[in-house]
Amino acid sequence: MNTTDTIIAPATAPGEGGIAIVRISGADAKSALLHHFKPSSKIKELESHRLYHGSLRDNDDCPVDEVMIVYMSAPHTYTRDDVVEIHCHGSQQVVRSILSLYLSYGIRLAQPGEFTYRAYMNGRLDLSQAEAVSSLIHSKSDSSRRLALSQVEGALSREIYSFAANLKQILVLSEAWIDFPEEELPVEDLGVISGIIRQIKSKIVAITDSYSCGRVLLEGASILLTGQPNVGKSSLLNALLGEDRAIVTSVPGTTRDLLEEGLTIEGVPVRLVDTAGLRESSDFVELEGIRRAEKKLSEADLVLFVVDSSEKLTEADLYVHDRCVGLPAFLVLTKSDKPTCVGDLSFCDFPAYKISSKTGEGLDQLRLAISIFLTGDYLPASDSVMLTERRHYEALIFCLESLGRATCLLDDNPSLELLAFELREALYHLGQISGETTTESLLDDIFSGFCIGK
């Protein structure tokens, strides 16, 4: 991306609303604004970070819209370039007219993520913070919002820079002795290097262990409801959603396709997937639903194996159970408001929860159990760093591997050249997270996933 010209884009999502915001960033932002902006009162000079009322007019001095504008001078802006924001009426036609006005002036339409890209290139954000901006925009729950915001504010970055600073310290220490091959690394220095590596490894392990939970909080978890037909899967889905989303009848095989709905359970965003009942069938449509349900089983973060507690276990129940063995699963016994006839369940090792979709009995306990299973001991108010990006997770795993090899070298008669190499490799992988050692193609991939205007 060219970071020297001036760019423009709508900063608010498409659609009708009370106001919309058009953002301009670059060296010509102020002069471009003044070319079309007519203030409603006389002003000598626009002051930075102050709102002004007026109108935008085209080249024929015809009004385009009544607006509020704010000019923000570099470097105290989102991009660290001069920035202008135009607050106009929320009509998409108005927004298009304003864009057309300034595109004709010579300003370029911004590419997706280009404002944040400039903030990264100008040093306002590192790469992990820039990625978290996108996560914050797309957060699906309050927990994911707080998690993304903590990374925008630098929670992960501070840890990465701390690791890098300590590794640079011991790299300098080890390289200082490379020029003296006849000398052995002093025991004191060896102890310092070993201690710092051990400390960094321990902290990185704690962070990488958080990835599974962090991913769930940010992206949401997939929860699959499975069981034989007519055991209460659709009723359970409706009860968890709090609305009648799935068709519920006494006729087996009503659900023939995957029915997916999103909600938040105890602060955790989830996708509930109701499936066709697993059984033998001659109906072509139902068979296709069953095939899709069985395919989805292995992809779910959690499977709810649903059994009707008011009926005796059948071969069909056992068939479904066998499909769930080895998967993360709960046994959900429905219709607890009726007499229990299900029989011996000792063969099933899954955690069991009794619920009634009709009365709501047991639903709160099931929600809490789902939340704890998906997030472990994580507390939404915790200040601990959590990983949410696969890229960050892999970089830290590679860093750990380099540090592991460095530890092995220290246990033997250490080769200082090899030790320095492994420390540099560890630093390289940390730099992949902060952006210090990231390729241009990777940057393009990351920022192309942003929305236009951010």
Number of C-alpha atoms within 10 A of each C-alpha: 12 8 15 11 14 21 26 27 25 23 19 17 14 12 9 12 12 8 14 23 22 20 23 32 31 23 17 18 25 19 10 18 20 12 14 20 24 19 18 12 8 7 9 5 6 17 13 15 15 11 15 20 15 15 19 24 18 17 11 6 10 10 14 18 19 18 21 20 26 21 22 24 21 16 13 14 17 20 23 21 25 22 29 26 23 25 21 22 19 18 16 16 11 15 25 13 15 24 21 15 19 21 14 11 14 14 21 16 19 20 19 18 23 27 30 24 28 23 20 21 16 16 12 19 24 20 27 23 26 25 24 23 22 20 23 19 14 15 22 21 21 16 20 26 19 19 28 29 19 19 24 23 14 19 19 22 21 14 16 20 15 13 22 20 13 16 22 16 13 20 20 11 17 21 15 12 16 16 10 10 10 8 9 14 20 9 9 9 13 17 13 13 21 17 13 16 21 14 12 20 19 12 12 18 13 14 19 21 13 20 19 18 21 25 18 19 29 26 20 23 21 21 24 27 29 31 30 27 24 21 23 26 31 27 24 24 23 19 18 20 17 10 10 13 15 19 10 16 13 10 9 13 22 17 23 20 21 18 18 16 16 16 17 19 19 15 16 26 24 24 20 25 24 27 29 30 30 23 17 11 11 7 11 10 12 21 20 13 21 25 15 16 23 18 11 18 22 16 13 20 19 21 25 27 23 27 28 25 23 18 16 13 16 11 10 16 20 15 14 20 21 11 16 22 12 9 15 17 24 23 21 28 23 27 25 20 16 12 10 15 12 15 11 9 11 7 8 14 11 20 11 17 18 19 22 21 21 13 12 15 16 17 18 14 13 19 16 13 17 20 20 15 16 21 19 13 11 15 11 17 9 10 11 15 21 25 22 25 19 11 13 20 20 15 19 22 17 17 22 21 16 20 25 17 15 24 19 12 16 17 11 8 10 16 17 22 12 13 22 21 16 22 22 19 17 25 25 19 24 23 18 20 25 21 21 14 13 15 10 10 8 12 14 15 10 16 22 15 12 23 15 20 23 22
